[in-house]
Structures are given as C-alpha cells and as structure tokens.
Amino acid sequence: MDLANSPFFSLLRARLDQLSERQRLISENIANASTPGYRPRDVDTAGFERMLASAAGGRGMAIARTNPAHMAPGGGSATPSIITRDDTETTIDGNAVVLEDQMARAAETRMAFETSIALYQKGLELVRMAARAPGR
C-alpha cells in the first residue's frame, strides 16, 4: 500500500493546495488594493467540502454540518475554483478591495493551513508508530 497516496494524505494535500491558492489570491487582492476597477478574487470555499463528498463515494463517510457557518455539502473536484467576490465596500474608482476583509481572510487561511499541517504531521506519527516493532 502506498501511504503517500492514501485517501487521508491525498485529501490533506489537496486541502493544503487549496489553502495555498487562496493565500496567493488574497496577496494579489492586497497588492491591487489601489488599482482602479479591481475586484477581489477568492477560492470557492465550498470546493473542499464538495471534494470530501465526492471522495466519500458512498463508503459511508458522512460529513455533518453542525454549524450554519460551515461549508455546505455538494459535489466537486480537487481543483480549487476561483471566484470574484466583492468585499463590503466599493470605492468611487470601482476598486472593491477592503484591506480589513482581506487581512481577516488571510488570518483565517493561515489558521486552516496550520490545522491541516498538524493533521498531516499527526498522520505521519501514527504511520511511524504502526510501523515500529512491538515493544519499541
């Protein structure tokens, strides 16, 4: 069995890829905060939830939405889709980037990235523990 391509690790890698893409887009938005007519872009946040649902593939892995603020379930792929999402204000020159909103998204993305990295590390620790000889 190739552990690097196991469902657990491949889902985490896909999540990390999605978060990296989101961070890149947030950086572009911040860099264009004074560009006339610029509209901020973001990753479709429901994309990962759709990917989880499609990865479950009827194997009984159900995703529970325990809070209305959580991502909504649906079908989808591992490739993050980019959407244009205006912030709360638009300036007179048509720029829709609000730096406070972008910084909040950057902090949210950083926390999700750190959580995913911690899960990846914990998964590696479990694999190492399972591979050790008994009593060691």
C-alpha positions as CSV (number, residue, x, y, z in Angstrom):
1,M,0.0,0.0,0.0
2,D,1.3,3.4,-1.0
3,L,0.7,5.5,2.1
4,A,1.6,8.8,0.3
5,N,-1.4,8.3,-1.9
6,S,-3.8,7.1,0.8
7,P,-7.1,8.9,1.0
8,F,-6.1,10.6,4.2
9,F,-2.9,12.1,2.9
10,S,-4.2,12.9,-0.5
11,L,-7.2,14.8,0.9
12,L,-4.8,16.8,3.2
13,R,-2.5,17.6,0.3
14,A,-5.5,18.8,-1.7
15,R,-6.6,21.0,1.2
16,L,-3.1,22.4,1.6
17,D,-3.1,23.2,-2.2
18,Q,-6.4,24.9,-1.9
19,L,-5.3,27.0,1.0
20,S,-2.0,27.9,-0.8
21,E,-4.0,29.1,-3.8
22,R,-6.3,31.1,-1.5
23,Q,-3.4,32.8,0.2
24,R,-1.9,33.6,-3.2
25,L,-5.2,35.2,-4.3
26,I,-5.5,37.2,-1.1
27,S,-2.0,38.5,-1.6
28,E,-2.9,39.6,-5.1
29,N,-6.0,41.3,-3.8
30,I,-3.9,43.2,-1.2
31,A,-1.4,44.2,-3.8
32,N,-4.2,45.6,-6.0
33,A,-5.9,47.5,-3.2
34,S,-5.5,50.8,-5.0
35,T,-5.9,49.6,-8.6
36,P,-8.9,51.3,-10.2
37,G,-11.7,48.8,-11.1
38,Y,-10.0,45.8,-9.5
39,R,-12.4,43.2,-8.0
40,P,-11.0,40.8,-5.4
41,R,-10.8,37.1,-6.1
42,D,-11.1,34.2,-3.8
43,V,-11.2,30.4,-3.9
44,D,-14.6,28.8,-3.8
45,T,-14.7,27.8,-0.1
46,A,-17.3,25.1,-0.7
47,G,-14.9,23.4,-3.1
48,F,-13.1,21.3,-0.5
49,E,-16.4,20.2,1.0
50,R,-17.6,19.0,-2.4
51,M,-14.3,17.2,-2.8
52,L,-14.8,15.4,0.5
53,A,-18.3,14.4,-0.5
54,S,-17.0,13.0,-3.8
55,A,-14.1,11.3,-2.1
56,A,-16.6,9.6,0.3
57,G,-18.0,7.8,-2.8
58,G,-20.8,6.0,-0.9
59,R,-18.4,4.4,1.6
60,G,-20.4,5.7,4.5
61,M,-18.2,8.7,5.2
62,A,-20.8,11.3,6.0
63,I,-19.9,15.0,6.6
64,A,-22.1,16.6,9.3
65,R,-22.8,20.3,9.0
66,T,-23.1,21.2,12.7
67,N,-23.0,25.0,12.3
68,P,-24.6,27.1,9.6
69,A,-21.3,28.9,9.1
70,H,-19.7,25.7,8.0
71,M,-19.2,24.9,4.3
72,A,-22.3,23.5,2.6
73,P,-22.0,19.9,1.2
74,G,-22.2,19.2,-2.5
75,G,-20.3,17.5,-5.4
76,G,-17.0,18.8,-6.8
77,S,-13.4,18.2,-7.7
78,A,-10.0,18.7,-6.0
79,T,-9.1,21.7,-8.2
80,P,-9.9,24.9,-6.4
81,S,-12.2,27.2,-8.5
82,I,-11.6,30.9,-8.4
83,I,-14.5,33.3,-7.9
84,T,-14.7,37.0,-7.9
85,R,-16.1,38.2,-4.6
86,D,-16.5,41.8,-3.8
87,D,-15.8,43.0,-0.3
88,T,-18.1,45.1,1.8
89,E,-17.3,48.4,0.0
90,T,-16.5,49.7,-3.5
91,T,-14.6,52.9,-3.9
92,I,-15.5,55.6,-6.4
93,D,-12.9,54.3,-8.9
94,G,-14.5,50.9,-8.8
95,N,-12.0,49.1,-6.6
96,A,-13.8,46.6,-4.3
97,V,-10.8,45.6,-2.1
98,V,-11.2,46.3,1.6
99,L,-7.9,45.6,3.3
100,E,-9.5,44.7,6.7
101,D,-11.6,42.0,5.0
102,Q,-8.6,40.6,3.1
103,M,-6.5,40.5,6.3
104,A,-9.3,38.6,8.1
105,R,-9.4,36.1,5.2
106,A,-5.6,35.8,5.4
107,A,-5.7,35.1,9.1
108,E,-8.5,32.5,8.6
109,T,-6.5,30.8,5.9
110,R,-3.3,30.7,8.0
111,M,-5.2,29.0,10.8
112,A,-6.7,26.4,8.5
113,F,-3.3,25.8,7.0
114,E,-1.7,25.3,10.4
115,T,-4.5,22.9,11.3
116,S,-4.0,20.9,8.1
117,I,-0.3,20.7,8.7
118,A,-0.8,19.5,12.3
119,L,-3.2,16.8,11.0
120,Y,-0.6,15.7,8.3
121,Q,2.1,15.5,11.0
122,K,-0.1,13.5,13.3
123,G,-0.9,11.1,10.4
124,L,2.8,10.6,9.8
125,E,3.3,10.0,13.5
126,L,0.6,7.3,13.5
127,V,2.1,5.6,10.5
128,R,5.6,5.6,12.1
129,M,4.1,4.2,15.3
130,A,2.3,1.4,13.4
131,A,5.5,0.5,11.5
132,R,7.6,0.1,14.7
133,A,8.3,-3.3,16.1
134,P,6.2,-4.3,19.1
135,G,7.8,-3.2,22.4
136,R,9.9,-0.5,21.0
